[in-house]
């Protein structure tokens, strides 16, 4: 008698071997391992855990990959389930588990759209006094700081604040004209502080140089250029303004080191007078920004995810008859299959009310699917053809941003002060995504003030990829509860079959022995690993940033102390002389 060999692996049946035949008890249920196997279920669980972590810690860069991974995994399983119709399998079990695994995706979708964080700003009511500015400037200068230095520092801080408030107005599309006017006034007021000429001497004796008082500032920021900057500022404008301020201080008898230190101190003062922080936008702004400024890749992956989910819901109607008839053994095994749609066990072939429940369920999910399909198609059109294809651009032009505007031309004409204000959003090639990029870069530049010294030009910027907020905790808890419900329902359906709900499904092979299982598991694991790596990187960045700030503070204190000691020695020597 030969050996018995199984038929589940690639191989031949030898001449002295026979295929193995196993007897099972009646009504024994096998599970489709390539549809609802352990690896596939765990892959979905890991994806949802990754999404919860991303929402909790504000890791919105992971949302694009998350939507794409979820859509690919769910679509492949959906197609496999429909292919099983031809074999008349008991698909009620497969359908129940898959629906439980994908059911709450729209909730995750909403949170991944509304919780995309951005830098926002609001002016603080407290403005630093001249005395405080003088005291802080004096730390970085050996000579005495005079009233003109304080006035120039105050004007420069006001310009930086005006840049930030202009970017904030662009973000929310409110008070834009007012912010544009204030930025123009702030720049003009700052330039006016550099008209006084400062006379100093060199080796050749005294000289009166009209460019020694910041002539670069008054030359570069002429009235025409100021109007252009206030109409469409970029981060490059802020950076050039900061460098010109350093150059002007050097021309005003500051040393290069003192000028750079003074510039950074004034930039810190301006940042302290603002509330620039990263947080989730308000829902009414979050949807608009998702449609108007988010990358088309993010929009495509999100739209595809919603369409795949809608396919599952519409598939319920197509599967109504197969769900109730495929694989059934009437009168023999009616009480064996069990599903857990709402935690409570239901016998599809034995419970008299299950058919009515399925019809109500079908109508409900199809109504929701109509809405999600419309939303997905709308997002898809915006991603492929731009906001103008759906009328979003014209809606923006007619919104509160332009409410009360007297002129519809690109140049609205001079105001009471003779300044021309431009409305670039009416240009044919105007891009909201580009405008959003510039606004965020301006806020980031003012939020993370960097030294202007040459030693810092190639120094890596330590930024945090996460943005934790207590406001995110309740929403993360809600998503965690939905994940627990998903796990409980799916695992109960897999492990509680039979007349007494105590028999698990029988899979042909051990877990993670099918390619489909391994791929699903790796997709979920990869998404989770990327999210965890972002968390670890954020912790390391926070530690390094704290260490760098501590080192810089110690270096500044030591330099300040050394300067005072040197000044006291000079005074003492002068007294002796």
C-alpha positions as CSV (number, residue, x, y, z in Angstrom):
1,X,0.0,0.0,0.0
2,X,1.5,3.3,-1.0
3,X,1.7,6.7,0.8
4,X,-1.2,9.1,0.9
5,X,-0.5,12.6,-0.4
6,X,-2.6,15.8,-0.3
7,X,-3.8,17.7,-3.3
8,X,-3.4,21.2,-1.9
9,X,0.3,21.7,-2.9
10,X,2.1,21.6,-6.3
11,X,3.4,18.2,-7.0
12,X,2.8,14.8,-8.7
13,X,1.1,11.7,-7.3
14,X,3.8,9.0,-7.5
15,X,3.2,5.6,-9.0
16,X,3.1,4.0,-5.5
17,X,1.0,6.7,-3.9
18,X,-2.7,7.5,-3.8
19,X,-4.5,10.8,-3.2
20,X,-5.7,11.3,0.4
21,X,-9.4,11.2,0.9
22,X,-10.7,12.4,4.2
23,X,-14.2,11.9,5.6
24,X,-16.0,14.7,7.5
25,X,-19.1,14.9,9.5
26,X,-22.2,16.1,7.8
27,X,-22.6,19.9,7.7
28,X,-18.9,20.5,8.2
29,X,-18.1,24.0,7.0
30,X,-14.9,25.0,5.2
31,X,-13.7,28.6,5.0
32,X,-12.3,30.3,2.0
33,X,-8.8,31.0,3.1
34,X,-8.0,33.4,0.2
35,X,-11.1,35.5,1.1
36,X,-11.4,35.5,4.9
37,X,-8.2,33.8,6.1
38,X,-6.3,34.9,9.2
39,X,-3.7,36.9,7.2
40,X,-6.4,38.9,5.4
41,X,-8.4,39.7,8.5
42,X,-5.2,40.8,10.4
43,X,-4.1,42.9,7.4
44,X,-7.3,44.9,7.7
45,X,-6.9,45.3,11.5
46,X,-3.4,46.6,11.0
47,X,-4.5,49.1,8.4
48,X,-7.1,50.5,10.8
49,X,-4.6,50.6,13.7
50,X,-2.3,52.6,11.4
51,X,-5.2,55.0,10.6
52,X,-6.0,55.5,14.3
53,X,-2.4,56.4,15.1
54,X,-2.2,58.7,12.1
55,X,-5.4,60.6,13.3
56,X,-4.2,60.7,16.9
57,X,-0.8,62.1,16.2
58,X,-1.7,64.1,13.1
59,X,0.5,62.1,10.7
60,X,-1.5,63.2,7.7
61,X,1.3,62.3,5.2
62,X,0.3,58.6,5.7
63,X,-3.3,59.1,4.6
64,X,-2.5,58.9,0.9
65,X,-0.8,55.5,1.2
66,X,-3.5,54.3,3.6
67,X,-6.3,55.0,1.2
68,X,-4.4,53.4,-1.6
69,X,-3.6,50.3,0.4
70,X,-7.1,49.9,1.7
71,X,-8.6,50.3,-1.8
72,X,-6.3,47.8,-3.5
73,X,-6.9,45.2,-0.8
74,X,-10.7,45.6,-0.6
75,X,-11.1,45.6,-4.4
76,X,-9.1,42.4,-4.9
77,X,-11.3,40.6,-2.3
78,X,-14.5,42.0,-3.8
79,X,-13.6,40.6,-7.2
80,X,-12.6,37.3,-5.8
81,X,-15.9,37.0,-3.9
82,X,-17.9,37.6,-7.1
83,X,-15.8,35.0,-9.0
84,X,-16.9,32.4,-6.4
85,X,-20.5,32.8,-7.5
86,X,-19.8,30.5,-10.4
87,X,-19.0,27.7,-8.0
88,X,-22.1,28.1,-5.9
89,X,-20.1,28.3,-2.7
90,X,-21.6,29.2,0.6
91,X,-20.8,32.9,0.1
92,X,-23.1,34.1,2.9
93,X,-20.1,33.5,5.3
94,X,-17.6,35.2,3.0
95,X,-19.9,38.2,2.5
96,X,-20.6,38.6,6.2
97,X,-16.9,38.7,7.1
98,X,-15.9,41.0,4.3
99,X,-18.7,43.4,5.0
100,X,-17.6,43.5,8.6
101,X,-14.1,44.2,7.6
102,X,-14.9,47.2,5.3
103,X,-18.1,48.5,6.8
104,X,-16.7,51.5,8.7
105,X,-14.4,52.8,6.0
106,X,-16.4,56.0,5.3
107,X,-16.0,57.0,9.0
108,X,-12.2,56.6,8.6
109,X,-12.4,58.5,5.3
110,X,-14.1,61.5,6.9
111,X,-11.5,61.7,9.7
112,X,-8.6,61.4,7.3
113,X,-10.1,64.3,5.3
114,X,-11.1,66.6,8.2
115,X,-8.0,66.0,10.3
116,X,-5.4,67.1,7.8
117,X,-3.4,69.6,9.8
118,X,-1.9,72.9,8.8
119,X,-0.2,75.9,10.2
120,X,-2.7,78.5,11.4
121,X,-2.1,81.9,13.0
122,X,-3.9,84.4,15.1
123,X,-2.6,87.7,16.4
124,X,-2.0,87.9,20.1
125,X,-3.5,90.9,21.9
126,X,-0.2,91.4,23.7
127,X,2.5,93.4,21.9
128,X,6.0,93.7,23.3
129,X,6.9,97.0,24.8
130,X,9.7,99.2,23.5
131,X,11.5,98.7,26.8
132,X,11.5,94.9,26.4
133,X,12.6,95.1,22.8
134,X,15.5,97.4,23.9
135,X,16.5,95.0,26.6
136,X,16.5,92.0,24.3
137,X,18.4,93.8,21.6
138,X,21.0,95.0,24.0
139,X,21.9,91.4,24.8
140,X,23.4,91.0,21.3
141,X,25.1,94.3,20.9
142,X,28.2,95.7,22.7
143,X,27.3,99.4,21.9
144,X,24.3,101.0,23.4
145,X,20.9,100.5,21.6
146,X,19.2,103.8,20.8
147,X,15.6,104.7,20.2
148,X,16.1,104.5,16.4
149,X,17.2,100.9,16.7
150,X,14.1,100.0,18.7
151,X,11.8,101.8,16.2
152,X,13.4,99.9,13.3
153,X,13.1,96.6,15.2
154,X,9.5,97.3,16.0
155,X,8.8,98.1,12.3
156,X,10.6,95.0,11.2
157,X,8.6,92.8,13.6
158,X,5.4,94.4,12.3
159,X,6.3,93.4,8.8
160,X,6.9,89.8,9.8
161,X,3.6,89.7,11.6
162,X,1.9,91.3,8.5
163,X,3.3,88.5,6.3
164,X,1.9,85.8,8.7
165,X,-1.5,87.5,9.0
166,X,-1.7,87.8,5.2
167,X,-1.0,84.1,4.8
168,X,-3.6,83.4,7.5
169,X,-6.2,85.5,5.5
170,X,-5.3,83.5,2.4
171,X,-5.9,80.2,4.3
172,X,-9.4,81.1,5.5
173,X,-10.3,83.4,2.5
174,X,-11.5,86.1,4.9
175,X,-10.4,89.8,5.3
176,X,-8.0,89.3,2.4
177,X,-8.1,92.9,1.2
178,X,-7.5,94.2,4.7
179,X,-4.5,91.9,5.2
180,X,-3.1,92.9,1.9
181,X,-3.4,96.6,2.8
182,X,-1.8,96.1,6.2
183,X,1.1,94.2,4.7
184,X,1.7,97.0,2.2
185,X,1.5,99.6,5.0
186,X,3.9,97.6,7.2
187,X,6.5,97.4,4.5
188,X,6.2,101.1,3.7
189,X,6.4,102.0,7.3
190,X,9.5,99.9,7.7
191,X,11.2,101.4,4.7
192,X,10.5,104.9,6.0
193,X,12.8,104.1,9.0
194,X,15.9,103.9,6.8
195,X,15.8,107.3,5.2
196,X,17.9,108.9,7.9
197,X,21.6,109.1,7.0
198,X,24.2,107.9,9.5
199,X,27.6,109.5,9.3
200,X,30.6,107.4,10.4
201,X,34.3,107.5,9.9
202,X,36.9,105.1,8.5
203,X,40.6,105.2,7.9
204,X,40.2,108.0,5.3
205,X,38.2,110.2,7.7
206,X,34.5,111.1,7.9
207,X,32.2,110.5,4.9
208,X,28.6,110.8,4.2
209,X,27.4,107.9,2.2
210,X,23.7,107.9,1.2
211,X,23.7,104.1,1.0
212,X,25.1,103.6,4.5
213,X,21.7,103.9,6.2
214,X,20.0,100.9,4.5
215,X,19.9,102.3,1.0
216,X,19.4,98.7,-0.2
217,X,16.1,98.6,1.7
218,X,14.7,101.8,0.2
219,X,15.9,100.9,-3.3
220,X,14.6,97.3,-3.4
221,X,11.3,98.0,-1.7
222,X,10.1,100.8,-4.0
223,X,6.3,101.5,-4.1
224,X,5.7,99.4,-7.2
225,X,7.4,96.4,-5.8
226,X,5.7,96.7,-2.5
227,X,2.3,96.5,-4.3
228,X,3.4,93.3,-6.0
229,X,4.7,91.7,-2.8
230,X,1.5,92.5,-0.9
231,X,-0.6,91.0,-3.7
232,X,1.3,87.7,-3.9
233,X,3.9,87.3,-1.2
234,X,6.1,84.1,-1.1
235,X,8.5,82.7,1.3
236,X,11.3,84.0,-0.8
237,X,10.1,87.5,-0.1
238,X,10.2,86.9,3.6
239,X,13.7,85.4,3.4
240,X,15.0,88.3,1.3
241,X,13.4,90.7,3.7
242,X,15.3,89.1,6.6
243,X,18.6,89.1,4.7
244,X,18.1,92.8,3.8
245,X,17.4,93.7,7.4
246,X,20.7,92.1,8.3
247,X,22.5,94.0,5.6
248,X,20.9,97.2,6.7
249,X,22.1,96.7,10.2
250,X,25.6,96.0,9.1
251,X,25.5,99.3,7.1
252,X,24.4,101.0,10.3
253,X,27.6,100.2,12.2
254,X,26.6,96.8,13.5
255,X,29.0,93.9,13.2
256,X,27.9,91.0,11.1
257,X,27.5,88.8,14.1
258,X,25.5,91.4,16.0
259,X,23.3,92.1,13.0
260,X,22.4,88.4,12.6
261,X,21.8,87.9,16.3
262,X,19.6,91.0,16.4
263,X,17.6,89.9,13.3
264,X,16.9,86.5,14.9
265,X,15.8,88.1,18.2
266,X,13.4,90.4,16.4
267,X,12.0,87.5,14.5
268,X,11.5,85.6,17.8
269,X,9.6,88.7,19.1
270,X,7.3,88.7,16.1
271,X,6.7,84.9,16.5
272,X,5.9,85.4,20.2
273,X,3.3,88.1,19.3
274,X,1.5,85.6,17.1
275,X,-0.1,82.2,17.7
276,X,1.3,80.1,14.9
277,X,0.7,76.4,15.5
278,X,-0.2,73.3,13.6
279,X,-3.7,72.0,14.1
280,X,-6.6,70.6,12.2
281,X,-8.6,73.1,10.2
282,X,-12.2,73.8,11.0
283,X,-14.5,71.3,9.1
284,X,-15.9,74.0,6.8
285,X,-12.4,74.9,5.8
286,X,-11.0,71.4,5.8
287,X,-13.4,70.2,3.0
288,X,-12.7,73.2,0.8
289,X,-8.9,72.8,1.2
290,X,-9.2,69.1,0.5
291,X,-11.0,69.8,-2.8
292,X,-9.0,72.9,-3.8
293,X,-5.5,72.5,-2.6
294,X,-4.8,68.9,-1.8
295,X,-2.5,66.9,-4.2
296,X,-4.4,65.1,-6.9
297,X,-2.8,61.9,-5.7
298,X,-4.4,62.2,-2.3
299,X,-7.7,63.0,-4.0
300,X,-7.5,60.0,-6.4
301,X,-6.7,57.5,-3.7
302,X,-9.5,58.8,-1.5
303,X,-12.0,58.7,-4.4
304,X,-11.0,55.2,-5.4
305,X,-11.4,54.0,-1.8
306,X,-14.9,55.4,-1.6
307,X,-15.8,53.8,-4.9
308,X,-14.6,50.4,-3.8
309,X,-16.7,50.7,-0.6
310,X,-19.7,51.7,-2.7
311,X,-19.2,48.6,-4.9
312,X,-19.5,46.4,-1.8
313,X,-22.7,48.1,-0.8
314,X,-24.2,47.9,-4.3
315,X,-23.0,44.3,-4.5
316,X,-25.3,43.5,-1.6
317,X,-28.3,44.0,-3.9
318,X,-26.7,41.8,-6.7
319,X,-26.0,39.1,-4.1
320,X,-29.4,38.9,-2.5
321,X,-30.4,35.7,-4.2
322,X,-27.0,33.9,-4.0
323,X,-26.7,34.8,-0.4
324,X,-29.9,33.0,0.5
325,X,-29.5,30.1,-1.9
326,X,-25.9,29.3,-2.8
327,X,-24.5,26.4,-0.8
328,X,-27.7,25.7,1.1
329,X,-28.7,22.1,2.1
330,X,-32.4,22.5,2.9
331,X,-33.7,20.8,6.0
332,X,-30.3,19.3,6.8
333,X,-27.9,22.0,7.8
334,X,-30.0,25.1,8.0
335,X,-29.0,25.9,11.6
336,X,-25.2,25.5,11.0
337,X,-24.1,28.8,9.2
338,X,-24.1,31.8,11.5
339,X,-23.3,35.4,10.8
340,X,-22.8,38.3,13.2
341,X,-23.8,41.5,11.4
342,X,-24.7,43.4,14.6
343,X,-22.9,41.3,17.2
344,X,-25.9,39.0,17.8
345,X,-25.8,35.7,16.0
346,X,-28.1,35.2,13.1
347,X,-28.9,31.9,11.2
348,X,-29.4,33.0,7.6
349,X,-31.3,29.7,6.6
350,X,-33.1,29.0,9.8
351,X,-34.2,32.5,11.1
352,X,-37.5,33.4,9.5
353,X,-36.8,37.1,9.8
354,X,-33.3,37.1,8.2
355,X,-34.6,37.6,4.7
356,X,-36.5,40.7,5.8
357,X,-33.4,41.9,7.6
358,X,-31.3,41.4,4.5
359,X,-33.7,43.4,2.4
360,X,-33.8,46.3,4.8
361,X,-30.0,46.1,5.1
362,X,-29.7,46.2,1.3
363,X,-31.9,49.2,0.9
364,X,-30.1,51.1,3.7
365,X,-26.6,50.4,2.4
366,X,-27.5,51.2,-1.2
367,X,-28.9,54.6,-0.2
368,X,-25.6,55.4,1.6
369,X,-23.7,54.0,-1.4
370,X,-25.5,56.4,-3.7
371,X,-24.2,59.3,-1.6
372,X,-20.6,58.0,-1.3
373,X,-20.5,57.3,-5.0
374,X,-21.6,60.8,-5.8
375,X,-18.9,62.2,-3.4
376,X,-16.3,59.9,-4.9
377,X,-17.1,60.9,-8.5
378,X,-17.1,64.5,-7.5
379,X,-13.6,64.2,-6.0
380,X,-12.5,62.2,-9.0
381,X,-13.5,64.9,-11.4
382,X,-11.8,67.6,-9.3
383,X,-8.6,65.5,-9.2
384,X,-8.6,64.8,-12.9
385,X,-9.9,68.0,-14.5
386,X,-9.4,70.6,-11.7
387,X,-11.9,72.5,-9.5
388,X,-13.1,74.6,-12.4
389,X,-14.7,71.6,-14.0
390,X,-17.1,71.3,-11.1
391,X,-17.7,75.0,-10.6
392,X,-15.7,75.3,-7.4
393,X,-13.4,78.0,-8.8
394,X,-16.4,80.2,-9.7
395,X,-17.9,79.6,-6.3
396,X,-14.7,80.8,-4.7
397,X,-14.6,83.9,-6.8
398,X,-18.2,84.7,-5.7
399,X,-17.6,83.9,-2.1
400,X,-16.8,86.1,0.9
401,X,-13.2,86.6,-0.3
402,X,-14.5,88.9,-3.0
403,X,-17.6,90.1,-1.3
404,X,-18.0,93.8,-1.5
405,X,-15.3,94.3,-4.2
406,X,-16.2,97.2,-6.5
407,X,-14.2,96.1,-9.5
408,X,-14.0,92.7,-11.1
409,X,-10.8,93.4,-13.0
410,X,-7.4,92.0,-12.2
411,X,-6.3,95.4,-10.8
412,X,-9.0,96.7,-8.6
413,X,-7.6,100.3,-9.0
414,X,-6.0,102.6,-6.5
415,X,-7.3,103.0,-3.0
416,X,-7.6,106.2,-0.9
417,X,-3.8,106.2,-0.5
418,X,-3.1,105.8,-4.2
419,X,-2.0,102.1,-3.9
420,X,-3.0,99.6,-6.5
421,X,-4.4,96.3,-5.2
422,X,-4.3,93.3,-7.5
423,X,-6.7,90.3,-7.4
424,X,-4.5,87.5,-8.9
425,X,-7.2,84.8,-8.2
426,X,-9.0,86.0,-11.2
427,X,-6.1,85.2,-13.5
428,X,-6.7,82.3,-15.8
429,X,-3.6,80.4,-14.6
430,X,-4.2,81.1,-10.9
431,X,-3.6,78.0,-8.8
432,X,-5.1,77.5,-5.3
433,X,-2.7,74.7,-4.7
434,X,0.3,76.9,-5.4
435,X,-1.2,79.7,-3.2
436,X,-1.7,77.2,-0.4
437,X,1.9,76.0,-0.7
438,X,3.2,79.6,-0.4
439,X,1.0,80.4,2.5
440,X,2.1,77.4,4.5
441,X,5.8,78.0,3.6
442,X,5.5,81.6,4.9
443,X,3.9,80.5,8.2
444,X,6.6,77.7,8.5
445,X,9.3,80.3,7.9
446,X,8.0,82.5,10.7
447,X,7.0,79.7,13.0
448,X,10.5,78.1,12.9
449,X,12.8,81.1,13.0
450,X,16.3,80.1,11.8
451,X,19.6,81.9,12.4
452,X,21.0,83.8,9.4
453,X,24.6,82.8,10.2
454,X,26.6,81.0,7.5
455,X,27.1,78.1,9.9
456,X,23.4,77.3,9.8
457,X,23.0,77.3,6.0
458,X,23.7,73.6,5.6
459,X,22.4,72.6,9.0
460,X,19.5,70.1,8.9
461,X,16.2,71.4,10.1
462,X,14.8,69.3,12.8
463,X,11.0,69.3,12.3
464,X,8.4,67.0,13.9
465,X,6.4,64.8,11.5
466,X,3.7,64.4,14.1
467,X,1.4,67.0,15.7
468,X,-0.4,65.6,18.7
469,X,-3.4,67.3,20.1
470,X,-5.8,66.5,23.0
471,X,-8.6,67.4,20.6
472,X,-7.7,64.3,18.6
473,X,-8.1,61.9,21.5
474,X,-11.9,61.5,21.5
475,X,-12.0,60.9,17.7
476,X,-9.2,58.3,18.0
477,X,-11.2,56.6,20.7
478,X,-14.3,56.6,18.4
479,X,-12.3,55.0,15.6
480,X,-10.8,52.5,18.1
481,X,-14.3,51.5,19.2
482,X,-15.3,50.9,15.6
483,X,-12.2,48.7,15.2
484,X,-13.1,46.6,18.2
485,X,-16.6,46.1,16.8
486,X,-15.1,45.1,13.5
487,X,-12.7,42.6,15.1
488,X,-15.4,41.1,17.4
489,X,-18.0,40.6,14.5
490,X,-15.5,39.1,12.1
491,X,-13.9,36.8,14.6
492,X,-17.2,35.6,15.9
493,X,-18.4,34.8,12.4
494,X,-15.2,32.8,11.7
495,X,-15.1,31.0,15.1
496,X,-18.7,30.5,16.1
497,X,-20.4,28.3,13.6
498,X,-22.5,25.2,14.0
499,X,-25.9,24.5,15.7
500,X,-24.5,25.6,19.1
501,X,-22.3,28.4,17.7
502,X,-19.2,26.6,19.1
503,X,-17.4,25.3,15.9
504,X,-14.9,27.4,14.0
505,X,-14.6,27.4,10.2
506,X,-12.2,24.8,8.9
507,X,-9.5,26.2,6.7
508,X,-7.5,23.9,4.4
509,X,-4.1,25.2,5.4
510,X,-2.6,26.8,8.5
511,X,-2.7,30.7,8.7
512,X,-0.4,32.7,6.4
513,X,0.2,29.7,4.0
514,X,-1.7,31.3,1.1
515,X,-0.3,34.0,-1.1
516,X,-3.4,36.2,-0.7
517,X,-3.1,36.0,3.1
518,X,0.6,36.9,3.1
519,X,0.0,39.9,0.7
520,X,-2.9,41.3,2.7
521,X,-0.9,40.9,6.0
522,X,2.2,42.6,4.5
523,X,0.1,45.5,3.2
524,X,-1.4,46.1,6.6
525,X,2.0,45.6,8.4
526,X,3.8,48.0,6.0
527,X,1.2,50.7,6.6
528,X,1.6,50.3,10.4
529,X,5.4,50.2,10.2
530,X,5.4,53.5,8.2
531,X,3.2,55.1,10.8
532,X,5.2,53.8,13.8
533,X,8.5,55.0,12.1
534,X,7.0,58.5,11.8
535,X,6.2,58.4,15.6
536,X,9.8,57.2,16.4
537,X,11.2,59.9,14.1
538,X,9.1,62.5,15.8
539,X,10.3,61.5,19.3
540,X,13.9,61.6,18.2
541,X,13.4,65.0,16.5
542,X,11.9,66.4,19.7
543,X,14.8,65.2,21.7
544,X,17.4,66.6,19.3
545,X,15.5,69.9,19.0
546,X,15.4,70.3,22.7
547,X,19.1,69.4,23.0
548,X,19.9,72.0,20.3
549,X,17.9,74.7,21.9
550,X,19.5,74.0,25.2
551,X,23.0,74.2,23.7
552,X,22.2,77.4,21.8
553,X,20.8,79.0,25.0
554,X,23.9,78.0,26.9
555,X,26.1,79.4,24.1
556,X,24.2,82.7,24.0
557,X,24.3,83.1,27.8
558,X,28.1,82.4,27.8
559,X,28.6,84.9,25.0
560,X,26.5,87.5,26.8
561,X,28.4,86.9,30.0
562,X,31.7,87.1,28.3
563,X,30.7,90.4,26.6
564,X,29.7,91.9,29.9
565,X,33.0,90.9,31.6
566,X,34.9,92.4,28.6
567,X,32.9,95.6,28.9
568,X,33.5,95.9,32.6
569,X,37.2,95.4,32.1
570,X,37.3,98.2,29.6
571,X,35.3,100.5,32.0
572,X,37.7,99.6,34.8
573,X,40.8,100.4,32.7
574,X,39.2,103.6,31.6
575,X,38.7,104.6,35.2
576,X,42.3,103.9,36.1
577,X,43.5,106.0,33.1
